[in-house]
Amino acid sequence: MVEWVSFYHPNKNDVMKFKLFIVIASLSLLGCKSDIARKYNDMIVQQQNKLKAGMDEAEPRLKNYFATFEYDSIASISGRMETKIDAIEQVIKNKPAPKADQGENFKKAVLNYFDYVKSVYANYKNYGMQDNPKGRMYAVQDIAVILKQEDKVFDDMLKAQSIFAKDNNFKIRKVKEENSLAKK
């Protein structure tokens, strides 16, 4: 005697429900990854805004101090900016890059940008600490060399941010950069 074994044969509704479940699960995983990437980007933007606020305060004063040859004041403000940038870099270094596409590359580009800005202020400080005209002349040459790199460093950071956003399915707002160090 042969027994019939009943195998489960899903009907179309069950198959569609299963496929819908897989799609929703995939989208929520993508959304979660995208949300983590977006939050990391927002944290970076927050740190950039802190830098911008410091620059907005320091740059007019530095411009005045350069014009009036107040070397101690140039060194003092530039040193404070270096300290502010160090604190910002520590926040970014202490926050791991998200396990999202291009997370590490974005973090490296951002840290490179902050290092660049810090080096500009380090060179300003060096200029202010020089005690003779010849030392200041060399310091001015160093400043000119480093300021030529600004566009590339800034563009590299924006490119990394753009790739990070695209690969993680979120959009970034374009803002006009008004804080060029070279134009001060």
Secondary structure by P-SEA (a helix, b strand, c coil): cbbbbbcccccaaaaaaaaaaaaaaaaaaaaaaaaaaaaaaaaaaaaaaaaaaaaaacaaaaaaaaaacaaaaaaaaaaaaaaaaaaaaaaaaacccccccaaaaaaaaaaaaaaaaaaaaaaaaaaaacccaaaaaaaaaaaaaaaaaaaaaaaaaaaaaaaaaaaabbbbbbbbbccccccc
